[in-house]
Amino acid sequence: MVDYTGLRILLAKNGLKFKFLKDELHIHPTVIAKINKNEYVSLEILERICLHFDCQLTDICTIKKDRT
């Protein structure tokens, strides 16, 4: 399972909301919904976020074992 808690924390630290991703980074609302549900999104999207915030992939998402 992918977990985007790091992205949520990064946005909060910068006083931003997911609307910033849509408006400034041109990320489609469907992709933002996937992020909110901890679903897979393309590496291209994650790269765009990392380049904007000058961070690494591990700063915005982690992989966790699914406990089901």
The first five atom37 places (N, CA, C, CB, O) and aatype in JSON, in Angstrom:
{
  "aatype": [12, 19, 3, 18, 16, 7, 10, 1, 9, 10, 10, 0, 11, 2, 7, 10, 11, 13, 11, 13, 10, 11, 3, 6, 10, 8, 9, 8, 14, 16, 19, 9, 0, 11, 9, 2, 11, 2, 6, 18, 19, 15, 10, 6, 9, 10, 6, 1, 9, 4, 10, 8, 13, 3, 4, 5, 10, 16, 3, 9, 4, 16, 9, 11, 11, 3, 1, 16],
  "atom_mask": [
    [1, 1, 1, 1, 1],
    [1, 1, 1, 1, 1],
    [1, 1, 1, 1, 1],
    [1, 1, 1, 1, 1],
    [1, 1, 1, 1, 1],
    [1, 1, 1, 0, 1],
    [1, 1, 1, 1, 1],
    [1, 1, 1, 1, 1],
    [1, 1, 1, 1, 1],
    [1, 1, 1, 1, 1],
    [1, 1, 1, 1, 1],
    [1, 1, 1, 1, 1],
    [1, 1, 1, 1, 1],
    [1, 1, 1, 1, 1],
    [1, 1, 1, 0, 1],
    [1, 1, 1, 1, 1],
    [1, 1, 1, 1, 1],
    [1, 1, 1, 1, 1],
    [1, 1, 1, 1, 1],
    [1, 1, 1, 1, 1],
    [1, 1, 1, 1, 1],
    [1, 1, 1, 1, 1],
    [1, 1, 1, 1, 1],
    [1, 1, 1, 1, 1],
    [1, 1, 1, 1, 1],
    [1, 1, 1, 1, 1],
    [1, 1, 1, 1, 1],
    [1, 1, 1, 1, 1],
    [1, 1, 1, 1, 1],
    [1, 1, 1, 1, 1],
    [1, 1, 1, 1, 1],
    [1, 1, 1, 1, 1],
    [1, 1, 1, 1, 1],
    [1, 1, 1, 1, 1],
    [1, 1, 1, 1, 1],
    [1, 1, 1, 1, 1],
    [1, 1, 1, 1, 1],
    [1, 1, 1, 1, 1],
    [1, 1, 1, 1, 1],
    [1, 1, 1, 1, 1],
    [1, 1, 1, 1, 1],
    [1, 1, 1, 1, 1],
    [1, 1, 1, 1, 1],
    [1, 1, 1, 1, 1],
    [1, 1, 1, 1, 1],
    [1, 1, 1, 1, 1],
    [1, 1, 1, 1, 1],
    [1, 1, 1, 1, 1],
    [1, 1, 1, 1, 1],
    [1, 1, 1, 1, 1],
    [1, 1, 1, 1, 1],
    [1, 1, 1, 1, 1],
    [1, 1, 1, 1, 1],
    [1, 1, 1, 1, 1],
    [1, 1, 1, 1, 1],
    [1, 1, 1, 1, 1],
    [1, 1, 1, 1, 1],
    [1, 1, 1, 1, 1],
    [1, 1, 1, 1, 1],
    [1, 1, 1, 1, 1],
    [1, 1, 1, 1, 1],
    [1, 1, 1, 1, 1],
    [1, 1, 1, 1, 1],
    [1, 1, 1, 1, 1],
    [1, 1, 1, 1, 1],
    [1, 1, 1, 1, 1],
    [1, 1, 1, 1, 1],
    [1, 1, 1, 1, 1]
  ],
  "atom_positions": [
    [[0.85, -1.18, 0.0], [0.0, 0.0, 0.0], [0.89, 1.24, 0.0], [-0.96, 0.0, 1.23], [1.9, 1.29, 0.7]],
    [[0.51, 2.2, -0.78], [1.25, 3.46, -0.81], [0.58, 4.44, 0.16], [1.3, 4.04, -2.26], [-0.65, 4.48, 0.28]],
    [[1.39, 5.23, 0.84], [0.87, 6.17, 1.83], [1.45, 7.55, 1.54], [1.21, 5.71, 3.28], [2.67, 7.73, 1.51]],
    [[0.57, 8.53, 1.33], [0.99, 9.89, 0.99], [0.97, 10.84, 2.18], [0.11, 10.42, -0.1], [0.8, 12.05, 2.01]],
    [[1.13, 10.31, 3.38], [1.14, 11.17, 4.57], [2.24, 12.22, 4.47], [1.33, 10.33, 5.84], [2.05, 13.36, 4.89]],
    [[3.38, 11.85, 3.92], [4.49, 12.8, 3.77], [4.1, 14.0, 2.93], [0.0, 0.0, 0.0], [4.49, 15.13, 3.22]],
    [[3.33, 13.76, 1.89], [2.85, 14.86, 1.04], [1.9, 15.76, 1.81], [2.16, 14.32, -0.22], [1.97, 16.99, 1.71]],
    [[1.02, 15.16, 2.57], [0.08, 15.95, 3.38], [0.83, 16.84, 4.38], [-0.91, 15.01, 4.14], [0.5, 18.01, 4.56]],
    [[1.85, 16.27, 5.01], [2.67, 17.03, 5.96], [3.42, 18.15, 5.25], [3.66, 16.1, 6.7], [3.48, 19.27, 5.74]],
    [[3.98, 17.84, 4.09], [4.72, 18.84, 3.32], [3.82, 20.01, 2.92], [5.33, 18.21, 2.07], [4.22, 21.17, 3.03]],
    [[2.63, 19.71, 2.47], [1.69, 20.77, 2.11], [1.34, 21.61, 3.34], [0.41, 20.18, 1.47], [1.33, 22.84, 3.27]],
    [[1.05, 20.95, 4.45], [0.67, 21.67, 5.67], [1.8, 22.58, 6.16], [0.28, 20.68, 6.77], [1.55, 23.71, 6.58]],
    [[3.03, 22.08, 6.12], [4.17, 22.89, 6.56], [4.34, 24.14, 5.72], [5.45, 22.07, 6.51], [4.83, 25.16, 6.2]],
    [[3.93, 24.06, 4.45], [4.04, 25.2, 3.55], [2.75, 26.01, 3.48], [4.42, 24.72, 2.16], [2.63, 26.92, 2.66]],
    [[1.78, 25.68, 4.33], [0.52, 26.41, 4.36], [-0.3, 26.23, 3.09], [0.0, 0.0, 0.0], [-1.02, 27.14, 2.68]],
    [[-0.18, 25.05, 2.48], [-0.86, 24.79, 1.21], [-1.91, 23.7, 1.37], [0.15, 24.4, 0.13], [-1.87, 22.91, 2.32]],
    [[-2.82, 23.67, 0.43], [-3.85, 22.64, 0.38], [-3.72, 21.9, -0.94], [-5.28, 23.24, 0.55], [-2.94, 22.3, -1.81]],
    [[-4.47, 20.82, -1.09], [-4.41, 20.05, -2.33], [-4.81, 20.89, -3.54], [-5.3, 18.84, -2.22], [-4.43, 20.56, -4.67]],
    [[-5.57, 21.94, -3.32], [-5.95, 22.83, -4.41], [-4.71, 23.42, -5.09], [-6.86, 23.97, -3.89], [-4.73, 23.69, -6.29]],
    [[-3.64, 23.61, -4.33], [-2.38, 24.09, -4.89], [-1.87, 23.13, -5.96], [-1.32, 24.28, -3.79], [-1.4, 23.55, -7.02]],
    [[-1.96, 21.83, -5.68], [-1.5, 20.84, -6.65], [-2.29, 20.95, -7.94], [-1.62, 19.42, -6.07], [-1.74, 20.83, -9.04]],
    [[-3.58, 21.18, -7.81], [-4.43, 21.3, -8.99], [-4.13, 22.59, -9.75], [-5.92, 21.26, -8.59], [-3.94, 22.56, -10.97]],
    [[-4.08, 23.69, -9.05], [-3.94, 24.99, -9.7], [-2.53, 25.29, -10.18], [-4.38, 26.07, -8.76], [-2.35, 25.76, -11.3]],
    [[-1.54, 25.03, -9.36], [-0.17, 25.42, -9.69], [0.64, 24.33, -10.4], [0.55, 25.82, -8.43], [1.45, 24.63, -11.27]],
    [[0.41, 23.09, -10.03], [1.17, 22.0, -10.65], [0.36, 21.29, -11.73], [1.61, 21.0, -9.59], [0.84, 20.34, -12.36]],
    [[-0.87, 21.74, -11.94], [-1.75, 21.22, -13.0], [-1.97, 19.71, -12.88], [-1.17, 21.55, -14.36], [-1.89, 18.97, -13.86]],
    [[-2.24, 19.3, -11.65], [-2.56, 17.9, -11.39], [-4.07, 17.75, -11.4], [-1.94, 17.41, -10.03], [-4.78, 18.48, -10.71]],
    [[-4.54, 16.81, -12.18], [-5.98, 16.61, -12.38], [-6.67, 16.23, -11.07], [-6.24, 15.53, -13.45], [-6.1, 15.49, -10.26]],
    [[-7.88, 16.74, -10.85], [-8.62, 16.42, -9.62], [-8.79, 14.92, -9.37], [-9.98, 17.07, -9.66], [-8.83, 14.49, -8.22]],
    [[-8.89, 14.13, -10.43], [-9.0, 12.68, -10.26], [-7.74, 12.11, -9.63], [-9.27, 12.0, -11.61], [-7.81, 11.2, -8.8]],
    [[-6.6, 12.64, -10.02], [-5.32, 12.18, -9.46], [-5.23, 12.6, -8.0], [-4.13, 12.75, -10.27], [-4.74, 11.84, -7.16]],
    [[-5.68, 13.79, -7.68], [-5.67, 14.25, -6.3], [-6.58, 13.37, -5.44], [-6.13, 15.73, -6.21], [-6.26, 13.06, -4.3]],
    [[-7.72, 12.97, -6.0], [-8.61, 12.05, -5.29], [-7.91, 10.72, -5.01], [-9.91, 11.82, -6.09], [-8.07, 10.15, -3.94]],
    [[-7.13, 10.23, -5.98], [-6.38, 8.99, -5.77], [-5.36, 9.16, -4.65], [-5.68, 8.56, -7.07], [-5.19, 8.26, -3.82]],
    [[-4.7, 10.3, -4.63], [-3.73, 10.56, -3.55], [-4.43, 10.55, -2.2], [-3.01, 11.91, -3.78], [-3.92, 9.99, -1.23]],
    [[-5.6, 11.18, -2.13], [-6.35, 11.22, -0.88], [-6.79, 9.84, -0.41], [-7.56, 12.1, -1.04], [-6.99, 9.62, 0.79]],
    [[-6.94, 8.91, -1.36], [-7.35, 7.54, -1.02], [-6.15, 6.6, -0.9], [-8.31, 7.01, -2.06], [-6.32, 5.39, -0.75]],
    [[-4.95, 7.17, -0.96], [-3.72, 6.37, -0.92], [-3.7, 5.32, -2.02], [-3.56, 5.69, 0.44], [-3.32, 4.17, -1.79]],
    [[-4.11, 5.72, -3.22], [-4.07, 4.84, -4.38], [-2.86, 5.21, -5.24], [-5.39, 4.94, -5.21], [-2.25, 6.26, -5.06]],
    [[-2.53, 4.33, -6.16], [-1.38, 4.55, -7.02], [-1.61, 5.71, -7.98], [-1.05, 3.29, -7.79], [-2.69, 5.85, -8.56]],
    [[-0.58, 6.53, -8.16], [-0.57, 7.57, -9.18], [0.74, 7.41, -9.95], [-0.71, 9.02, -8.56], [1.67, 6.75, -9.48]],
    [[0.82, 8.02, -11.11], [1.99, 7.83, -11.95], [3.24, 8.45, -11.33], [1.75, 8.42, -13.32], [3.17, 9.41, -10.57]],
    [[4.35, 7.88, -11.68], [5.63, 8.4, -11.22], [5.87, 9.8, -11.78], [6.77, 7.46, -11.63], [6.55, 10.61, -11.15]],
    [[5.32, 10.09, -12.94], [5.44, 11.42, -13.53], [4.83, 12.48, -12.61], [4.75, 11.46, -14.9], [5.4, 13.56, -12.44]],
    [[3.7, 12.19, -12.03], [3.04, 13.12, -11.1], [3.89, 13.3, -9.86], [1.63, 12.6, -10.72], [4.11, 14.43, -9.4]],
    [[4.37, 12.2, -9.31], [5.2, 12.28, -8.11], [6.49, 13.04, -8.39], [5.52, 10.87, -7.59], [6.97, 13.8, -7.54]],
    [[7.05, 12.85, -9.57], [8.25, 13.58, -9.95], [7.98, 15.08, -10.02], [8.78, 13.08, -11.31], [8.78, 15.88, -9.54]],
    [[6.85, 15.45, -10.59], [6.48, 16.86, -10.69], [6.39, 17.5, -9.3], [5.13, 17.01, -11.43], [6.85, 18.62, -9.1]],
    [[5.8, 16.78, -8.35], [5.68, 17.29, -6.99], [7.07, 17.42, -6.35], [4.78, 16.36, -6.14], [7.38, 18.44, -5.73]],
    [[7.89, 16.39, -6.5], [9.23, 16.4, -5.9], [10.08, 17.53, -6.48], [9.93, 15.06, -6.13], [10.78, 18.21, -5.73]],
    [[10.02, 17.74, -7.77], [10.81, 18.81, -8.38], [10.35, 20.17, -7.89], [10.71, 18.73, -9.91], [11.18, 21.06, -7.65]],
    [[9.06, 20.35, -7.75], [8.55, 21.64, -7.28], [9.02, 21.94, -5.85], [7.02, 21.66, -7.34], [9.46, 23.05, -5.55]],
    [[8.93, 20.94, -4.99], [9.27, 21.15, -3.58], [10.74, 20.84, -3.27], [8.38, 20.28, -2.71], [11.17, 20.94, -2.13]],
    [[11.5, 20.46, -4.3], [12.92, 20.12, -4.14], [13.09, 19.08, -3.03], [13.74, 21.39, -3.82], [13.85, 19.28, -2.08]],
    [[12.37, 17.97, -3.18], [12.42, 16.91, -2.19], [12.55, 15.57, -2.89], [11.16, 16.93, -1.29], [12.53, 15.5, -4.12]],
    [[12.69, 14.52, -2.12], [12.81, 13.17, -2.64], [11.46, 12.45, -2.55], [13.9, 12.39, -1.87], [10.57, 12.84, -1.79]],
    [[11.34, 11.4, -3.33], [10.12, 10.62, -3.35], [9.75, 10.12, -1.95], [10.26, 9.44, -4.31], [8.58, 10.09, -1.58]],
    [[10.75, 9.74, -1.19], [10.48, 9.24, 0.17], [9.98, 10.33, 1.11], [11.75, 8.61, 0.74], [9.49, 10.03, 2.2]],
    [[10.11, 11.59, 0.7], [9.58, 12.68, 1.51], [8.07, 12.83, 1.35], [10.26, 13.99, 1.14], [7.4, 13.39, 2.22]],
    [[7.54, 12.33, 0.23], [6.11, 12.53, -0.03], [5.29, 11.25, 0.02], [5.92, 13.17, -1.36], [4.07, 11.29, 0.16]],
    [[5.95, 10.1, -0.09], [5.19, 8.86, -0.01], [6.06, 7.72, 0.52], [4.61, 8.48, -1.39], [7.28, 7.75, 0.41]],
    [[5.4, 6.74, 1.1], [6.06, 5.55, 1.6], [5.25, 4.34, 1.18], [6.24, 5.6, 3.14], [4.07, 4.44, 0.86]],
    [[5.9, 3.2, 1.2], [5.23, 1.94, 0.9], [5.07, 1.19, 2.21], [6.03, 1.09, -0.16], [6.03, 1.01, 2.96]],
    [[3.86, 0.75, 2.46], [3.58, 0.01, 3.7], [2.98, -1.34, 3.35], [2.62, 0.8, 4.62], [2.31, -1.5, 2.34]],
    [[3.24, -2.31, 4.21], [2.64, -3.62, 4.01], [1.15, -3.51, 4.23], [3.25, -4.68, 4.94], [0.7, -2.9, 5.2]],
    [[0.39, -4.12, 3.34], [-1.05, -4.17, 3.49], [-1.39, -5.24, 4.52], [-1.75, -4.45, 2.14], [-0.95, -6.38, 4.39]],
    [[-2.14, -4.88, 5.52], [-2.41, -5.8, 6.63], [-3.68, -6.61, 6.44], [-2.49, -5.03, 7.92], [-4.21, -7.15, 7.41]],
    [[-4.18, -6.7, 5.23], [-5.39, -7.49, 5.01], [-5.1, -8.93, 4.8], [-6.15, -6.98, 3.84], [-6.02, -9.73, 4.6]]
  ]
}
